[in-house]
């Protein structure tokens, strides 16, 4: 039988796994402050002030587009030839590309993907 401390740890671990899977599925704009907290991240101030909301729900159309432009620029920058021999940079690009795909898919599913990114 599990003690109270062990049971709490298992529940926290399960919550962290569920939140991590959600992040992989919907990207960083599709998670709540509780999800950030569950994976040990620092909850952004806008999510602290709006419990249960996601950044995709709180951001204006212009802010969403700017976020995607910045993310796209980072991926393009670190995909350049000069970084191709760096394992760190390549794993960073892979992680950012996965988040890009999840984020754009999520934004598309909730009707928030800016037109300029619809063909991406």
Residue pairs with C-beta under 8 A, 6 or more apart in sequence:
2 10
12 38
15 38
16 38
16 39
16 40
18 38
19 31
19 34
19 35
19 36
19 38
19 39
20 39
22 30
22 31
22 35
23 31
23 35
23 39
23 99
23 102
24 98
24 102
25 102
25 106
26 102
26 103
26 105
26 106
27 99
27 100
27 101
27 102
27 103
27 104
27 105
27 106
28 55
28 99
28 103
29 54
29 55
29 56
29 59
29 64
29 67
29 103
29 106
29 107
30 54
30 55
30 56
30 102
30 103
30 106
31 54
31 55
32 47
32 51
32 52
32 53
32 54
33 43
33 44
33 47
33 48
33 50
33 51
34 51
34 52
36 42
36 43
36 44
36 47
37 43
44 55
46 55
46 58
47 53
47 54
47 55
47 58
50 57
50 58
56 64
56 106
56 107
56 110
56 112
59 67
61 112
61 114
64 107
64 112
64 114
65 114
65 116
65 117
68 100
68 103
68 104
68 114
68 117
71 96
71 99
71 100
71 103
72 100
74 96
75 93
75 96
75 97
75 100
78 89
78 92
78 93
78 96
79 93
83 89
83 90
83 93
84 90
104 113
104 117
104 120
107 113
107 114
107 117
108 118
